[in-house]
Amino acid sequence: MANNSKEIDKAARRSRQNRRDSITTGVVFIALGALFLLNTLDILSYNIWQIVLSFWPLLLILLGLNLLVKRTSFWWLTPLFIIVISAALIFPQYFPHYHYWLTPRRQVEEPARREETVESSRDYTDDIRQLDINLSIDAGRIDIFSPEEREKLYDLSFNYRNQDREPGIEFHFDSQEGRGLLEVDQLREFELENMDIVNSAVLKLHPDVYYNITIDSGAGYYQLDLRELMVNNLEINSGISDLKINFASYDTSVHLNSGASNIKLIFLENTGVEIRAEGALSYDDFLDYDLEQVEEDLFRSPNFAEADNQVRMHLISPASNISFEFEE
């Protein structure tokens, strides 16, 4: 009975925490969506990315505050501060100090920039056994998954709006090793006034090839559905990001290095999971999902040693919100 009571209490705490996290995440997305939409429609005359990149330490403060209070009765402070900051940016005339700061940076209206699309693909052949993928992208959205159609080794569609930042795409193949290399390079010399999160890359991959994937990006939203893909190594280096990864029933080594991120990891039920965490992460997050603390910064699922498939992860982040799911 005591064990049942503890399990019920743990489930209730987890459910309550999930509701609070959902509210906070919802407020973040609504606030960011409103700001970027108003900026895209030119209702806000300043570049919102100038504000984000100039005040990025404030994002770290908010994430740190959320880590401190999200398990207390003051969890509502983080969404409240986000609402107040968003209001100050949307209605600067009611906040004299911010209005003074923003007004000098208002630019002469620029001509509308067209969205451009670059596409690249290669047919799948049996001699291709492995593909290394290097994505170096300024900022934006990246979606990776395996489509129903299996004729292509890869199929890439890259939308961008800044003509000075057209991505360079190269593919190389070594027929003797059966190994290919796909490189997408958009990173340029840093120019604050040109930052604009309007990139959108969709990459479809064939399921019968082994992959090593590296993503270097300043900021953005990444949704990686690897459930039908054989990914040996996954490395992601990003600044401010929202990251969702669905893992396959396959041995995968993962390295995540992020500045301030919201991270959601979804594993298949029988997968063994090992996470080595560095940074200002709440270890309670790992313990609440039944991961066992093996060392000070090392956590494993109870089935890790016996699992047929294992995901080994090295997570480095000064401030991130992380959640897990195990699905059938």
Rosetta silent file (secondary structure, phi, psi, omega in degrees, C-alpha in Angstrom):
SEQUENCE: MANNSKEIDKAARRSRQNRRDSITTGVVFIALGALFLLNTLDILSYNIWQIVLSFWPLLLILLGLNLLVKRTSFWWLTPLFIIVISAALIFPQYFPHYHYWLTPRRQVEEPARREETVESSRDYTDDIRQLDINLSIDAGRIDIFSPEEREKLYDLSFNYRNQDREPGIEFHFDSQEGRGLLEVDQLREFELENMDIVNSAVLKLHPDVYYNITIDSGAGYYQLDLRELMVNNLEINSGISDLKINFASYDTSVHLNSGASNIKLIFLENTGVEIRAEGALSYDDFLDYDLEQVEEDLFRSPNFAEADNQVRMHLISPASNISFEFEE
SCORE:     score description
SCORE:     0.000 S_00000001
   1 L     0.000  -39.262 -179.002    0.000    0.000    0.000 S_00000001
   2 H   -63.223  -41.729  179.308    2.818    2.395    0.834 S_00000001
   3 H   -64.529  -40.023  178.330    4.412    1.849   -2.563 S_00000001
   4 H   -62.716  -40.217  179.387    1.065    2.421   -4.288 S_00000001
   5 H   -64.307  -40.824  178.243    0.596    5.646   -2.339 S_00000001
   6 H   -64.922  -40.909  179.218    4.054    6.863   -3.339 S_00000001
   7 H   -64.581  -39.643  178.170    3.375    6.041   -6.989 S_00000001
   8 H   -64.240  -44.024  178.790    0.057    7.900   -6.853 S_00000001
   9 H   -63.018  -40.908  179.459    1.726   10.922   -5.235 S_00000001
  10 H   -64.670  -42.711  179.240    4.505   10.868   -7.825 S_00000001
  11 H   -63.566  -38.745  179.585    1.975   10.634  -10.669 S_00000001
  12 H   -66.857  -41.827  177.908   -0.024   13.526   -9.188 S_00000001
  13 H   -63.928  -41.058 -179.868    3.098   15.692   -8.851 S_00000001
  14 H   -65.370  -41.482  179.038    4.139   14.867  -12.391 S_00000001
  15 H   -64.016  -42.294  178.885    0.674   15.685  -13.733 S_00000001
  16 H   -64.992  -41.555  179.298    0.622   18.997  -11.847 S_00000001
  17 H   -66.539  -38.232  178.687    4.123   19.855  -13.051 S_00000001
  18 H   -62.974  -38.657  177.798    3.216   18.968  -16.637 S_00000001
  19 H   -64.232  -42.843  179.334    0.235   21.357  -16.482 S_00000001
  20 H   -64.749  -43.535  178.682    2.452   24.153  -15.180 S_00000001
  21 H   -62.608  -37.577  179.515    5.095   23.469  -17.838 S_00000001
  22 H   -64.659  -40.419  178.514    2.383   23.464  -20.514 S_00000001
  23 H   -63.947  -47.646 -179.792    1.124   26.863  -19.366 S_00000001
  24 H   -61.600  -46.374  179.279    4.643   28.338  -19.322 S_00000001
  25 H   -62.724  -40.972  178.274    5.515   26.854  -22.722 S_00000001
  26 H   -61.350  -42.556  178.205    2.198   28.056  -24.155 S_00000001
  27 H   -63.053  -41.390  179.267    2.818   31.611  -22.952 S_00000001
  28 H   -60.604  -48.737 -177.344    6.335   31.538  -24.470 S_00000001
  29 H   -66.345  -40.426  178.637    5.092   30.383  -27.875 S_00000001
  30 H   -63.538  -44.507 -179.282    2.175   32.836  -27.932 S_00000001
  31 H   -63.916  -48.513  179.433    4.454   35.743  -26.973 S_00000001
  32 H   -64.421  -42.250  179.127    7.156   34.846  -29.499 S_00000001
  33 H   -60.861  -42.340  179.335    4.598   34.126  -32.204 S_00000001
  34 H   -64.015  -43.422 -178.956    2.894   37.483  -31.653 S_00000001
  35 H   -64.728  -46.776 -178.440    6.201   39.378  -31.748 S_00000001
  36 H   -69.570  -34.241  177.051    7.482   37.682  -34.902 S_00000001
  37 H   -65.852  -45.979  178.436    4.111   37.995  -36.642 S_00000001
  38 H   -63.744  -35.836  177.625    3.903   41.714  -35.878 S_00000001
  39 H   -68.400  -41.161  178.848    7.517   42.119  -37.019 S_00000001
  40 H   -64.109  -37.438  179.659    6.840   40.228  -40.271 S_00000001
  41 L   -81.546    2.736  179.573    3.774   42.401  -40.955 S_00000001
  42 L    63.383   22.152  172.742    5.934   45.507  -40.292 S_00000001
  43 L   -74.958  -35.873  169.247    3.644   46.585  -37.458 S_00000001
  44 L   -92.779  122.482 -173.774    6.756   46.632  -35.291 S_00000001
  45 L   -85.115   -7.955  176.867    9.205   48.879  -37.084 S_00000001
  46 L  -100.715  158.878  178.421   12.296   47.531  -35.326 S_00000001
  47 L   -78.818  115.558 -175.311   13.971   44.169  -36.001 S_00000001
  48 H   -62.821  -28.700  179.361   12.843   41.842  -33.211 S_00000001
  49 H   -70.703  -24.804  172.303   16.045   39.795  -33.579 S_00000001
  50 H   -62.424  -41.042  179.740   18.065   42.868  -32.682 S_00000001
  51 H   -67.433  -46.607 -177.965   16.193   42.926  -29.385 S_00000001
  52 H   -60.643  -45.856 -176.196   16.555   39.171  -28.792 S_00000001
  53 H   -76.141  -25.570  176.815   20.270   39.131  -29.548 S_00000001
  54 H   -76.352  -32.687 -175.300   20.979   42.321  -27.614 S_00000001
  55 L  -113.679   28.815 -178.870   19.140   41.089  -24.518 S_00000001
  56 H   -58.391  -29.639  176.650   19.901   37.363  -24.716 S_00000001
  57 H   -60.657  -27.693  177.716   21.163   37.355  -21.084 S_00000001
  58 H   -63.726  -34.864  177.626   17.590   38.165  -20.062 S_00000001
  59 H   -64.391  -39.124  176.756   16.491   34.862  -21.624 S_00000001
  60 H   -64.705  -38.524  178.107   19.028   33.046  -19.464 S_00000001
  61 H   -62.893  -43.936  179.700   17.705   34.866  -16.405 S_00000001
  62 H   -64.345  -41.305  177.851   14.135   33.824  -17.243 S_00000001
  63 H   -65.431  -41.973  176.952   15.175   30.219  -17.783 S_00000001
  64 H   -62.116  -41.501  177.175   17.112   30.239  -14.525 S_00000001
  65 H   -61.515  -41.665 -179.894   14.124   31.730  -12.729 S_00000001
  66 H   -63.580  -39.892  178.015   11.891   29.047  -14.201 S_00000001
  67 H   -62.941  -34.227 -177.987   14.253   26.302  -12.980 S_00000001
  68 H   -76.313  -37.167 -169.853   14.166   27.782   -9.476 S_00000001
  69 H  -109.293   -6.014 -172.179   10.424   28.354   -9.106 S_00000001
  70 L   -67.614  -18.451  177.191    8.718   25.836  -11.396 S_00000001
  71 L  -102.975   14.605  179.456    8.343   23.321   -8.550 S_00000001
  72 L  -118.598  177.632  178.656    7.090   25.913   -6.075 S_00000001
  73 L   -73.009   -5.690  179.031    3.878   27.865   -5.576 S_00000001
  74 L  -100.992   23.119 -178.113    5.551   30.801   -7.386 S_00000001
  75 L   -59.085  -23.638 -175.594    5.752   28.951  -10.739 S_00000001
  76 L   -74.758   -9.814 -178.741    3.543   31.660  -12.279 S_00000001
  77 H   -62.544  -41.115 -178.370    6.297   34.303  -12.014 S_00000001
  78 H   -61.900  -53.667  177.922    8.010   33.168  -15.241 S_00000001
  79 H   -61.491  -31.622  177.992    4.924   33.409  -17.517 S_00000001
  80 H   -63.778  -47.189  178.963    4.023   36.718  -15.827 S_00000001
  81 H   -62.363  -38.012  179.111    7.423   38.237  -16.612 S_00000001
  82 H   -63.622  -41.366  178.809    7.186   36.973  -20.199 S_00000001
  83 H   -64.064  -43.513 -178.992    3.782   38.649  -20.619 S_00000001
  84 H   -64.800  -44.766 -179.767    5.081   41.949  -19.182 S_00000001
  85 H   -64.074  -41.399  178.933    8.203   41.923  -21.393 S_00000001
  86 H   -63.636  -40.817  177.922    6.130   41.110  -24.488 S_00000001
  87 H   -62.835  -38.620  179.149    3.728   43.930  -23.687 S_00000001
  88 H   -64.969  -32.876  179.662    6.668   46.337  -23.346 S_00000001
  89 H   -79.627  -34.244 -178.288    7.916   45.323  -26.802 S_00000001
  90 H   -79.764  -35.368 -179.005    4.506   45.434  -28.499 S_00000001
  91 L  -122.681   64.881 -175.031    3.376   48.695  -26.879 S_00000001
  92 H   -64.453  -21.711 -178.388    6.635   50.607  -26.236 S_00000001
  93 H   -64.782  -21.516  179.163    4.805   53.944  -26.135 S_00000001
  94 H   -91.729    0.076  178.448    3.407   52.970  -22.711 S_00000001
  95 L  -128.118   86.879 -170.116    6.887   52.166  -21.428 S_00000001
  96 H   -51.905  -41.445 -177.444    8.890   55.405  -21.848 S_00000001
  97 H   -62.106  -47.406 -179.886   12.293   53.897  -21.078 S_00000001
  98 H   -69.062  -35.334 -179.941   11.929   51.123  -23.691 S_00000001
  99 H   -62.648  -40.532  178.304   10.341   53.528  -26.168 S_00000001
 100 H   -63.249  -39.386 -177.427   13.419   55.783  -25.911 S_00000001
 101 H   -71.008  -38.920 -175.119   15.706   52.799  -26.475 S_00000001
 102 H   -77.531  -35.671 -171.624   13.789   51.415  -29.466 S_00000001
 103 H   -58.683  -44.496 -179.309   13.060   54.653  -31.323 S_00000001
 104 H   -61.955  -20.277 -175.962   16.653   55.456  -32.447 S_00000001
 105 H   -93.880    2.242  177.025   16.918   51.990  -34.025 S_00000001
 106 L   -70.025  132.453 -173.056   13.901   52.387  -36.247 S_00000001
 107 L  -101.822  160.001  168.988   15.025   52.099  -39.817 S_00000001
 108 L   -63.401  138.948 -174.450   13.851   53.637  -43.058 S_00000001
 109 L   -56.002  128.618 -179.495   11.348   51.204  -44.499 S_00000001
 110 L   -90.259  151.904  174.574   13.112   48.506  -46.499 S_00000001
 111 L   -62.615  148.629 -178.986   11.770   47.040  -49.720 S_00000001
 112 L   -60.527  137.752  179.968    9.883   43.790  -49.225 S_00000001
 113 L  -100.693  131.521 -178.753   12.138   40.753  -49.362 S_00000001
 114 L   -82.329  149.065  174.663   10.961   37.762  -51.331 S_00000001
 115 L   -85.783  130.006 -179.874   11.169   34.262  -49.973 S_00000001
 116 E  -110.900  156.967  179.791   13.405   32.035  -52.063 S_00000001
 117 E  -130.010  131.642  173.048   13.600   28.242  -52.183 S_00000001
 118 E  -115.656  132.614 -179.858   16.582   26.004  -52.874 S_00000001
 119 E  -123.758  146.699  178.690   15.981   22.299  -53.483 S_00000001
 120 E  -150.985  140.419  178.434   18.388   19.396  -53.681 S_00000001
 121 E  -155.793  164.044  176.269   17.910   15.623  -53.899 S_00000001
 122 E  -145.902  137.359  179.031   19.639   12.403  -54.939 S_00000001
 123 E   -67.885  146.116  178.358   18.178    9.076  -55.989 S_00000001
 124 L   -82.851  135.261  173.022   18.730    6.137  -53.663 S_00000001
 125 L  -132.669  157.334 -173.730   20.895    3.270  -54.891 S_00000001
 126 L   -66.874  -18.168 -178.017   21.965    0.074  -53.117 S_00000001
 127 L   -80.911   -5.527  178.212   25.639    1.060  -53.084 S_00000001
 128 L   -92.594  111.676 -176.383   24.984    3.923  -50.647 S_00000001
 129 L  -106.920  -25.890 -176.615   25.379    2.551  -47.131 S_00000001
 130 E  -144.941  143.917  177.518   26.150    5.646  -45.045 S_00000001
 131 E  -133.786  123.428  172.740   25.479    9.382  -45.266 S_00000001
 132 E   -93.933  132.716 -176.497   27.138   12.094  -43.176 S_00000001
 133 E  -123.125  123.902  176.392   25.030   15.258  -42.915 S_00000001
 134 E  -120.112  113.164  178.674   26.396   18.658  -41.830 S_00000001
 135 E  -110.662  116.065  176.702   23.827   21.450  -41.513 S_00000001
 136 E  -118.296  104.733 -169.178   25.220   24.923  -40.725 S_00000001
 137 E  -131.220  138.597 -178.682   22.293   27.332  -40.643 S_00000001
 138 E   -55.085  -67.796 -177.892   21.893   30.880  -39.312 S_00000001
 139 E  -164.883  152.392  179.033   18.506   30.527  -37.630 S_00000001
 140 E   148.291 -150.777 -178.150   15.137   29.033  -38.439 S_00000001
 141 E  -117.728  140.422  177.103   13.298   25.736  -38.469 S_00000001
 142 E  -129.988  124.477  174.839   14.676   22.295  -39.326 S_00000001
 143 E  -118.435  128.349  177.182   12.488   19.210  -39.863 S_00000001
 144 E  -127.398  131.064  179.048   14.064   15.795  -40.460 S_00000001
 145 E  -164.109  173.977  176.338   12.069   12.608  -41.062 S_00000001
 146 L  -107.154  122.639 -176.731   11.663    9.598  -43.351 S_00000001
 147 L   -82.287  173.225  176.484    8.828    9.946  -45.907 S_00000001
 148 L   -70.148  -36.185  178.180    6.551    7.229  -47.269 S_00000001
 149 L   -76.691  132.302 -173.010    8.173    7.537  -50.697 S_00000001
 150 L  -118.523   26.597 -179.265   11.535    5.750  -50.671 S_00000001
 151 L   -80.969  -24.628 -173.018   13.013    6.621  -54.077 S_00000001
 152 E  -102.290  141.569  169.413   15.371    9.331  -52.786 S_00000001
 153 E   -66.005  -48.595  173.658   18.470    9.054  -50.636 S_00000001
 154 E  -147.247  154.391  176.924   17.661   12.556  -49.454 S_00000001
 155 E  -140.503  112.205 -174.219   15.256   15.287  -50.483 S_00000001
 156 E  -115.360  130.796  172.077   16.002   18.790  -49.178 S_00000001
 157 E  -125.226  121.866 -174.075   13.836   21.896  -49.484 S_00000001
 158 E  -124.004  114.168  177.294   15.308   25.077  -47.986 S_00000001
 159 E   -99.204  135.914  177.623   13.294   28.311  -47.787 S_00000001
 160 E  -148.817  159.071 -176.592   15.065   31.570  -46.968 S_00000001
 161 L  -118.423  -21.728  179.609   14.289   35.282  -47.315 S_00000001
 162 L   -89.345  108.509 -174.353   17.627   37.013  -47.001 S_00000001
 163 H   -64.771  -21.162  177.316   19.182   36.863  -50.486 S_00000001
 164 H   -77.311   -5.520 -177.185   22.634   37.497  -49.034 S_00000001
 165 H  -124.036   43.004  174.969   22.321   34.233  -47.133 S_00000001
 166 L   -66.589  128.785 -177.172   21.553   31.715  -49.841 S_00000001
 167 L   -71.462  142.582  172.119   22.659   28.314  -48.532 S_00000001
 168 E   -92.579  129.352 -177.010   25.452   26.452  -50.274 S_00000001
 169 E  -121.822  124.687  178.966   24.593   22.780  -50.824 S_00000001
 170 E  -132.707  143.867  176.163   27.182   20.154  -51.747 S_00000001
 171 E  -130.391  131.999  177.506   27.027   16.376  -52.050 S_00000001
 172 E  -128.326  147.333 -179.205   30.025   14.064  -52.320 S_00000001
 173 E  -139.818  129.956  175.778   30.077   10.278  -52.645 S_00000001
 174 E  -103.005  105.338 -174.824   32.882    7.757  -52.213 S_00000001
 175 L   -67.776  -28.635  179.740   31.813    4.686  -54.172 S_00000001
 176 L   -68.316  -39.732  179.489   34.547    2.502  -52.671 S_00000001
 177 L   -91.108  -12.569 -176.771   33.364    3.116  -49.107 S_00000001
 178 L    65.977   32.978 -172.806   29.697    3.503  -50.040 S_00000001
 179 E  -125.124  129.929  179.383   29.695    6.706  -48.006 S_00000001
 180 E  -111.714  163.667  177.781   28.211   10.061  -48.915 S_00000001
 181 E  -135.589  121.976  175.493   28.513   13.563  -47.473 S_00000001
 182 E  -111.877  121.370  179.842   25.759   16.200  -47.619 S_00000001
 183 E  -120.762  128.500  174.812   26.791   19.713  -46.554 S_00000001
 184 E  -121.988  115.427 -173.007   24.434   22.662  -46.213 S_00000001
 185 E  -121.929  116.336  176.203   26.254   25.877  -45.331 S_00000001
 186 L  -126.701   -7.046 -178.903   24.455   29.136  -44.624 S_00000001
 187 L   -66.890  128.569 -179.904   26.497   30.532  -41.747 S_00000001
 188 L  -124.593 -177.589  174.015   28.057   33.843  -42.721 S_00000001
 189 L   -59.890  133.509 -174.267   29.940   36.643  -40.957 S_00000001
 190 L   -63.263  124.927  176.430   27.769   37.771  -38.068 S_00000001
 191 L  -134.861  106.602 -173.464   25.670   40.843  -38.900 S_00000001
 192 H   -57.402  -41.208 -174.417   23.156   41.784  -36.238 S_00000001
 193 H   -69.866  -14.852 -177.852   20.972   43.933  -38.481 S_00000001
 194 H   -99.691   -0.513 -179.627   20.481   41.053  -40.927 S_00000001
 195 L   -66.076  129.099 -178.623   19.311   38.459  -38.422 S_00000001
 196 L  -157.779  114.277 -173.906   15.867   37.205  -39.406 S_00000001
 197 L   -83.483   75.605  179.818   14.418   33.854  -38.350 S_00000001
 198 L  -124.342    4.509  176.504   12.650   33.008  -41.586 S_00000001
 199 E   -71.042  148.418  175.730   14.645   29.976  -42.719 S_00000001
 200 E  -149.702  112.429 -177.803   12.789   26.694  -43.013 S_00000001
 201 E  -114.835  128.118  175.819   14.582   23.484  -43.996 S_00000001
 202 E  -117.192  120.012 -177.386   12.802   20.163  -44.594 S_00000001
 203 E  -121.392  116.992  179.188   15.080   17.147  -45.014 S_00000001
 204 E  -104.946  132.938 -172.809   13.639   13.733  -45.937 S_00000001
 205 E  -125.011  147.742  178.585   15.923   10.713  -45.564 S_00000001
 206 L   -75.394  138.834 -173.957   15.884    7.098  -46.779 S_00000001
 207 L   -78.191  -11.692 -174.412   15.462    4.565  -43.923 S_00000001
 208 L   -98.790   24.657 -178.669   17.970    1.964  -45.211 S_00000001
 209 L  -126.579  146.243  175.777   21.079    4.103  -44.756 S_00000001
 210 E   -86.110  139.216 -173.872   23.232    4.757  -41.677 S_00000001
 211 E  -124.711  144.521  164.776   23.464    8.430  -40.700 S_00000001
 212 E  -122.712  117.170 -171.587   25.781   10.758  -38.798 S_00000001
 213 E  -118.075  128.248  175.196   24.024   14.118  -38.388 S_00000001
 214 E  -124.972  128.101  178.909   25.579   17.393  -37.205 S_00000001
 215 E  -122.082  122.499  173.132   23.530   20.593  -36.841 S_00000001
 216 E  -118.212  118.789 -175.889   25.127   23.970  -36.092 S_00000001
 217 E  -152.121  147.701 -178.318   22.605   26.784  -35.791 S_00000001
 218 E   -71.754  -46.904 -176.880   22.227   30.060  -33.963 S_00000001
 219 E  -163.866  159.104  176.100   18.596   29.735  -32.953 S_00000001
 220 E   150.477 -163.744 -177.854   15.360   28.142  -34.015 S_00000001
 221 E  -122.572  125.418 -176.913   12.955   25.251  -33.829 S_00000001
 222 E  -123.707  125.236  177.239   14.116   21.717  -34.595 S_00000001
 223 E  -124.276  108.256 -174.938   11.823   18.719  -34.969 S_00000001
 224 E  -113.567  109.281  177.477   13.722   15.485  -35.642 S_00000001
 225 E  -100.514   98.017 -174.534   11.633   12.357  -36.180 S_00000001
 226 L  -101.137   12.748 -171.271   14.234    9.572  -36.212 S_00000001
 227 L   -62.236  -27.038  179.838   11.851    6.676  -35.538 S_00000001
 228 L  -111.371   14.728 -175.785   12.430    5.072  -38.940 S_00000001
 229 L  -116.959  148.220  177.861   16.055    6.146  -39.353 S_00000001
 230 E   -99.704   89.691 -177.292   19.338    4.490  -38.368 S_00000001
 231 E  -101.595  111.417  178.028   21.221    7.380  -36.771 S_00000001
 232 E   -74.226  -45.712 -176.598   24.565    6.359  -35.310 S_00000001
 233 E  -135.743  136.430  176.617   25.579    9.840  -34.149 S_00000001
 234 E  -132.253  123.428  178.086   23.605   13.038  -33.641 S_00000001
 235 E  -127.883  128.246  179.540   25.264   16.316  -32.659 S_00000001
 236 E  -129.016  123.273  175.264   23.395   19.596  -32.207 S_00000001
 237 E  -119.551  114.557 -176.014   25.072   22.905  -31.325 S_00000001
 238 E  -145.618  166.383  176.735   22.613   25.772  -30.953 S_00000001
 239 E   -93.789  -96.739  178.583   21.922   28.943  -29.031 S_00000001
 240 E   -96.726  121.943 -173.420   18.283   29.636  -28.225 S_00000001
 241 E  -155.166  161.375  170.253   16.112   26.813  -29.487 S_00000001
 242 E  -119.190  120.666 -169.994   13.094   24.592  -29.113 S_00000001
 243 E  -126.033  130.020  175.163   14.064   20.991  -29.783 S_00000001
 244 E  -130.723  125.737 -179.359   11.959   17.840  -30.143 S_00000001
 245 E  -126.970  125.422  169.370   13.533   14.458  -30.964 S_00000001
 246 E  -100.299  116.460 -177.080   11.724   11.154  -31.529 S_00000001
 247 L   -90.252  153.477  177.462   14.292    8.362  -31.205 S_00000001
 248 L   -90.999  173.170  171.504   14.233    5.015  -32.987 S_00000001
 249 L   -83.408   74.317 -171.925   14.777    1.551  -31.565 S_00000001
 250 L  -158.306  144.829  179.305   18.430    1.863  -32.522 S_00000001
 251 L   -67.859  121.563 -176.451   21.768    2.502  -30.794 S_00000001
 252 E  -136.743  134.692  173.607   22.421    6.235  -31.008 S_00000001
 253 E  -102.969  128.338 -172.287   25.096    8.489  -29.548 S_00000001
 254 E  -125.623  136.171  174.432   23.843   12.046  -28.956 S_00000001
 255 E  -128.359  112.948  178.857   25.670   15.285  -28.130 S_00000001
 256 E  -114.012  121.195  179.114   23.474   18.321  -27.382 S_00000001
 257 E  -126.051  104.881 -174.596   25.163   21.645  -26.707 S_00000001
 258 E  -132.393  152.630  179.159   22.675   24.489  -26.284 S_00000001
 259 E   -79.484  -60.263  179.894   22.636   27.912  -24.711 S_00000001
 260 E  -147.804  111.131 -169.786   19.039   28.195  -23.561 S_00000001
 261 E  -141.880  157.642  167.565   16.555   25.668  -24.892 S_00000001
 262 E  -106.091  116.457 -171.035   13.303   23.854  -24.393 S_00000001
 263 E  -119.757  127.576  175.797   14.122   20.175  -25.045 S_00000001
 264 E  -122.727  123.943 -177.666   11.665   17.299  -25.429 S_00000001
 265 E  -116.987  127.470 -177.489   13.027   13.769  -25.857 S_00000001
 266 E  -120.553  118.326 -178.282   10.752   10.890  -26.844 S_00000001
 267 E  -112.552  153.542  170.636   12.058    7.323  -26.533 S_00000001
 268 E   -72.870  152.758 -165.817   10.518    3.981  -27.391 S_00000001
 269 L   -56.428  -40.445 -174.022    9.417    2.081  -24.314 S_00000001
 270 L   -95.353   10.596 -179.961   12.166   -0.579  -24.179 S_00000001
 271 L   -75.761  134.988  172.826   15.058    1.731  -25.083 S_00000001
 272 E   -82.677  132.294 -173.883   17.896    2.008  -22.587 S_00000001
 273 E  -122.006  131.173  173.911   18.692    5.661  -21.873 S_00000001
 274 E  -129.189  128.756 -178.851   21.879    7.184  -20.449 S_00000001
 275 E  -129.787  123.458  170.567   22.255   10.943  -19.988 S_00000001
 276 E  -104.447  119.216 -171.343   25.321   12.812  -18.808 S_00000001
 277 E  -112.245  135.408  174.150   24.233   16.358  -17.957 S_00000001
 278 E  -130.284  137.591  179.126   26.342   19.488  -17.572 S_00000001
 279 L   118.057 -173.248 -175.090   25.012   22.958  -16.777 S_00000001
 280 L   -84.022   62.709  178.060   22.241   24.507  -14.738 S_00000001
 281 L  -102.346  146.862  176.680   19.797   21.628  -15.124 S_00000001
 282 L   -83.828  116.006 -178.575   17.463   20.455  -12.403 S_00000001
 283 H   -66.845  -19.020  175.627   18.386   16.850  -11.641 S_00000001
 284 H   -60.311  -29.847  177.777   14.862   16.374  -10.298 S_00000001
 285 H   -57.949  -40.797 -179.369   13.755   16.392  -13.937 S_00000001
 286 H   -73.696  -42.658 -177.779   15.682   13.176  -14.505 S_00000001
 287 H   -67.328  -34.352  179.348   14.642   11.513  -11.265 S_00000001
 288 H   -65.442  -22.009  178.718   10.964   12.269  -11.839 S_00000001
 289 L  -101.255   26.476  173.633   11.126   10.226  -15.044 S_00000001
 290 L    62.771   26.175  171.258   12.514    7.200  -13.174 S_00000001
 291 L   -86.499  135.949 -177.172   16.096    7.689  -14.347 S_00000001
 292 E   -90.544  138.122  179.553   18.573    6.457  -11.757 S_00000001
 293 E   -84.423  108.314 -177.869   21.450    8.669  -10.647 S_00000001
 294 E   -86.963  -43.948  174.883   24.622    6.613  -11.219 S_00000001
 295 E  -131.010 -175.934 -176.401   27.103    9.454  -10.689 S_00000001
 296 L   -56.956  -40.367 -176.477   26.765   13.123   -9.815 S_00000001
 297 L  -122.736   18.790 -177.281   25.867   14.078  -13.382 S_00000001
 298 E  -120.736  128.159 -177.236   25.104   10.661  -14.918 S_00000001
 299 E  -129.954  143.366 -179.931   21.605    9.168  -15.132 S_00000001
 300 E  -137.928  150.753  172.430   20.348    5.877  -16.577 S_00000001
 301 L   -74.579  151.824 -176.730   17.039    4.164  -17.098 S_00000001
 302 L   -58.381  -27.878 -176.710   16.593    1.014  -14.948 S_00000001
 303 L   -93.501   11.599 -169.812   16.677   -1.211  -18.052 S_00000001
 304 L   -58.818  -47.147 -175.036   19.825    0.324  -19.537 S_00000001
 305 L   -65.451  -35.740 -175.615   22.196   -2.638  -19.071 S_00000001
 306 L   -91.765  -10.547 -172.945   19.734   -5.197  -20.452 S_00000001
 307 L   -67.047  138.946  177.034   18.238   -3.081  -23.257 S_00000001
 308 L   -69.959  -30.767 -179.523   18.769   -4.282  -26.822 S_00000001
 309 L  -126.449  136.241 -174.854   18.925   -0.657  -28.010 S_00000001
 310 E  -129.272  141.835  171.761   20.571    2.209  -26.153 S_00000001
 311 E  -114.132  117.297  179.002   20.627    5.989  -26.482 S_00000001
 312 E  -107.253  122.312 -172.485   23.689    7.577  -24.888 S_00000001
 313 E  -125.570  136.453  172.376   23.402   11.342  -24.524 S_00000001
 314 E  -113.771  113.507 -174.148   25.791   14.088  -23.472 S_00000001
 315 E  -112.932  118.554  179.059   23.778   17.208  -22.651 S_00000001
 316 E  -119.327  119.830 -179.643   25.545   20.539  -22.115 S_00000001
 317 L  -160.346  130.616  175.471   23.419   23.581  -21.333 S_00000001
 318 L   -70.062  -26.955 -179.877   23.726   26.580  -19.001 S_00000001
 319 E  -163.736  112.649  178.701   19.919   26.752  -18.767 S_00000001
 320 E  -146.576  154.433  172.003   17.351   24.459  -20.370 S_00000001
 321 E  -106.490  121.332 -173.128   13.949   23.001  -19.687 S_00000001
 322 E  -123.589  139.039  177.749   13.996   19.270  -20.470 S_00000001
 323 E  -138.613  157.204 -176.680   11.199   16.699  -20.577 S_00000001
 324 E  -127.550  155.122  169.856   10.967   13.008  -21.464 S_00000001
 325 E  -142.825  143.634  171.846    8.410   10.611  -22.856 S_00000001
 326 E  -120.216  121.215 -175.980    8.493    6.845  -23.277 S_00000001
 327 E  -123.233  157.199  179.837    6.029    5.547  -25.866 S_00000001
 328 L   -71.986    0.000    0.000    5.149    2.113  -27.226 S_00000001
